[in-house]
Amino acid sequence: MVQVLFGLFGLSFLISKSAFTLLYTVVVLFGLFKFKWSIVPRLPVLEKALLVLFPVAIALNFFSVGGSGAALEVLTRWTWPLIYFPFVYLHENKNERILFFKGLGLSLLIACLYSFFRFSGEFDFDSSARVSSFWDILRWAYFLAVAITILFSILIKTDFIDAKTWKFVCLLLVMAVASLVLTSSRGAWMGALAGTFCVLISQRKSLKYYIGYGVLVFLILFSNTGIRHRILSSFDIKREEGKITSEDGSNAGRLHMWKVATDLYQEVPFFGVGFNNSKYTLKDFIEKQGPEYAQRYTKIEYSYNDQHSSYMTLLLQFGGIYFIFLYGFFLVATYKARRDEIYIPAMMCTYVVYFFYSAIVSFEAVVIFGLISLMILKLRKIPIK
């Protein structure tokens, strides 16, 4: 029964948010129940730090502009650090772990097929529109970037999987790359490129791998004008009338959101505005600055809900104290696990994608906390009884 639960949990990840949310709740409660709380004093420092990420976020939000409402939002809608508990169980139980990863693989297969179906049905192979799957474009593209990095890691790792599994992983990688092309998401592309290049470095591959990688990247990016243009447009930045902006609307919107968020952050440097409390706080702040300020920064693809960057969004909503605590933890864990040839490249991919998406405060934050949990659990030298 438990094996089925974790298999379905993996399967739900990329194909149904409702099913994933329900199963996530079940596996977290299961993990909390199964967790051996008596071993906490003997846990490595990194695991102790991961244990307190969630309660510290709740506590610090009490002191934010949003107060108890923001703290309640964290308690009910930002529980992703708790993924550690079911992953502890998976770490200790091989059969359930295998079924979970098989479910993930099948989930990716179904989601990619659905993205191809949507492309053929809705766009009839004659459109430059961006294609998602069961998720919106940004989430789907981020999931694909991480999946591509991990699949590539597994694929070129010598004697890591058997021949039959290798073929399936290869199929998934090809499908994921094709689906990422359909999303035309530059942030995810840049993350995938950074992650897969990190794979070559971490596995210390020979020159022929780098040459092959370069040829493949050239064929994918420079044979597709849309993708090439979107990636190159990320570097289209200029200073105009005293403000940093861009001719690309998406770039300009982000730059202006970051500017306004930085200005507001200076008024709430320690505890921020509170989780999910940026919309009304930003509107009030902008109104106080006057119509010229609003005209200058909020007329091009402006979002009040987030800042289209995980770093800036976390800093504004959770404040500087939690920002330093959380990303300090991420960087220390990444350094400690630097020899990991699968999860470290995926973390590098995520760090790049986070420049473009506010994933750290959204549902997909479960990915980075899942990766961190798997990394630090692998660092255990011997089982903790």
N, C-alpha and C positions, 0 to 999 in steps of 0.2 A: 504493500500500500504506500509506504514512504517513497519507494523507488518511483512509483507512478506519479506521486505528487511532484517530485523534483523533475521528472521527465516532462510533465505538463508545464511546469514553471519555465523550463528552458524553451519549450515549444511556444509558449504564449508571448515570449519576450518581443518578438518582432512582428507579430500578426494581430494582436488584440490588446489594446491598453486596458480595457475593462477586465479581461481575463487575467492579464499580468498583475493589475492592481489587487485583484482578489487573491490570487495565488501568492503574490508577494506578502500580503498581510498574513496569510496562513503560514508560509515558510519562515517568516520572521518570528511569529509567535512560537512556532515549533522550535526554531533555533534558540530562542530565549529560554524555553522550557528545558531543552536538552543541554544547555550550556552548563558546564561545571563551574559554578561561581566560586567555589572554594579555591580554584587554581589562580584566581586573579592576582594575588600577591606575587605569584611566581611567573607571571607572564612577562615577556620581553617588553621593554619600554614602549616600543612602537605600538604594540597591541593595547597597552594601557592607554596610550594617547588616543587611539582609535575609539576605544570604549567611551571616552569622555567628549568626543566631538559633538555628539547630539545634545547631551544635557548642557554643555557649555553654550551652544548656540541658542538654546531656549533661555538660559539665564541672562545672557548678554542682551537678547532682544527685549527683555523687560526694561532695560535702560535706554532703549532707542526711542525715536520720536513716536513710533507706533505703540510703545508700551506693552501692556498685557495682551492686546490684540495681535501684535506682531509675534509675541512669544507663543500664543495659541496657534498662529499660522504655522510656525516652525513645528510645533508638537504634532499637528495633524497633517501637514502637507510637505514637510521636508525631513522625512524619516530615513533618507537613503543611507546614512552611515550605519544603520541597523542591519544592512545586508551582511555585515560581518558575521552575525550570529548563525544564520543558516550556512554560510560558507565555512565556518568552523566545523559544522557537522559534515559537510561535503568533504572537507579536508581529511576527516577521520574515517570516512566511509566510502570506499572505492566504487562500489556498485552504483550507489546513488549519484556519485560524481560523474561516472561514465554516462549514465542516462541523462543527466542534466546537460552535459556537453553535446550529446547526440540530439537532444531536443533543440538546443541552440542551432545546431547545424541544419536540422530540418526546418526550423523557423526561418532561417536565412534563405533557404531554398524556396520556400513557399512565398516569402515576401518579395524575392527577386522575380519569381514567375508572375506575381501579381503586378509588379511594376511594369513588366513587359506587356502584360495583358492590357493595362491601362494605357500604355503608349499606343498599342495597335488599335484599341477600341476608341479612345478619345481623341487621338491626334493623327491617326491614320498615316503614320510614317511621313508626314509632310508638315511638320510644325517645329518651330524652335522653342516651343513651350517646355517648361521644366516639369519633369515627371516624378512624382513621389510613389510611395507604395501604400501601406496601411497607415503610415504616419505622414505628417506634413513634410515639406521639402527639407527643412533644416535638420529635424530629428533624423529622418531617414538617411540623409547624406552623412551625418555624424556617425550613425550606426555603421554605415557602409565603410567609412574611412577606418574605423577601428577594426571592423571585421577583415578588411583587406590586409591591414598590417599584421594581424594575428595569423590569418591564413597563409600569408607569404612567409611569416616566421616558421610556421610548421612545415610548409612545403619544402623549404631549402635546408631544413635542419636534418643532418645526416642520420639515417637509421632511427628516426623518431617515431614513425608510423609504418604500418605494413603497406604493401603495394595496393591493396584494394582501397584502403582508407586514403592513400595518397591520391588516387584517381578522383575520389569524391571531393577531397579538399581542393584539388585542381579545378574541378568543375565549379565548385562554389566560388573560387577566386575569380574565374573568368566571368561568371554571372554577376558577381558583386562589382567588378570593374565596369562591365557593360551598364549596369544599373546606375553606377555613379556618374557615368557619362551622361545618362538621361537627366540626372538632377541638375547638371551644369552648376554645381555649387563650388565656388572657388575656395571657400574656407575649408571644406571637407577635402578637396583635391590637394590643397597645400598640406593639410594634416596627413593625408595618406602618403604623399611624396616624402614628407619628413619621417614618418614612421617606417616606411619600407626601406628608406636609405639607412635609417638607424639599424634595421635588421642586418643589413650587409656588414655594417661596422661591428655590431655586437657579436655576430657569428664569425667575424674575421675571415670573410670570404676573399678569394683570389681576384686578380684583376679582371679575369674573364667575366665574372659575375657583374662587376661594375659596368663593363662595356655592354653586356647584354641588358642590364637595367637601363642604361642610358638610351640604348636603341629603342627599348620598349616605351620608355617615357616619351621619347621623340615621336614615335608613331602614334601614341594616344593623344598627346597634347597638340602637336603641331599638324596633325591631320584633321583636327577639329577646331575650326576658327572660333566657334563660340566659347569653348573651354579656354583656349589660349587667350582670347580677349579678356575674359572674366578674370583670369589669374593675373595677367599683366596690368589690368585696371586697378588692382589692389595697390599698386605703387604710384598711381596717379594722384599725387598730393601736391598742393601748392598753397602759398600764402597770398591772400587777396583781401585788401582793405583791412589789414590788421588781424585777420582771422585765418586759421588753417582750414582749408576746404579742398574740394576736388570737383572736376568737371563730371565725374561719375556720381550719379545721384545716390547710389548705395554707399559709396565712400563718404560723400559729403554728409549724409544723414548720420553715419556712425561718428564721424569726427565732431559734428556739432553736438550730438548726444553726449559724447565724452567730455566736451568742453563744459556743457551745462552741469553734468554730473560732478565734475571736478569743482566747479564753483560752489555747488550746493554742499558737497562733501566737506569743504572748508568750514562750514557752519556746524557740522555734526561729525567731527573726525574720529571719535572714539567708538560710538555705538551705532552710527548710521541712522537711516530713517526707519529701519525696521523691515523685516521680510514681507514682501508683497505690499509695501506701503509707499512705493515711490510715485505712483500716479498722482495722487492728490497733493503730496508734498512738493513734487516738481512743479505742478501747475501753480500752486501758491507762490513758490519761490520765483518762477518766471514772471508771474503777474507783478510781483514786488519790484522786479528789475526794470519794468516799464515796457512800452510797446516796441521801442527800437531794439531792445534785447531780444524780444520774442520774434520779431521780424528777421533778425539777424541769424537766429539759430534754430528755429522750430518750423520752418516752412518747407524743408526738404526731407521727406521720409522720416519724420521724427516720431519716436515712440516714447510714451510716458511710462509704460509698464516695465521696460528694461532698457539697458544701454547697448544691446547687441554686442556684448563682450562679457564673458564670465568674470574677468578680473575687475572691470569697472563696476559691474552690477553687484558683485559680492561686496566690494569696497563700500559702495553707496548704501546698500541695504543692511549689511551686517556690521559695517564699521571697521575701522583700522585695527582694533584689537583682535577681532576674530579673523580678519583677513591675514594678519601676520601669523596667527596661531595655525590656521588651516593650511595655508600654502607653505609655511615653515614645515609643518608635518609632511605635506606632500613631497617637498624637496628632500627632506631627510630620508624618508622612506625610499624615494627614487635612488638616492645615493647609496643607501644600504643594500638595495637590491640591484645595483648597477650591472651585475654580471648575468642577470636574468635575460635570456635571449628571446623570450616571447612577450612578457608583460611590459618590460621597459620600453620597447619600441611603441607599443600601444599607448603607453603613458605619454611618450613624446608626441605621438599623433594627437592625443587629446589636448596637450598643452598648446599646440599650434591652433587647433580648431577653436579653443577657448578664446582666442583673440577676436573671433568673429561672431560667436554665438553665446547667448546667456545660459548655457546648458547647466552651469553649476547650481542655479536656483530653480531649475525645471526638472521634470520627470527623468530626463536622461542623465541626471547627475548620478543615478544608480550605477552607471557604467564606470565612472572614475572610482567610486567607492568600492565597487566590485573588484576592479583591477588592483586597487591598493590592498584590499583584504587578501586576495589571492597571493600577491607579492609577499606580504609580511608573514603569511602563514607558511609559505615555502621557505622562509628564512629560519624557521624552527629547526634546530639541529637534531633534536630528539623529541619524541612525543612528550607532552606535559600531562602527567597522570594526576 
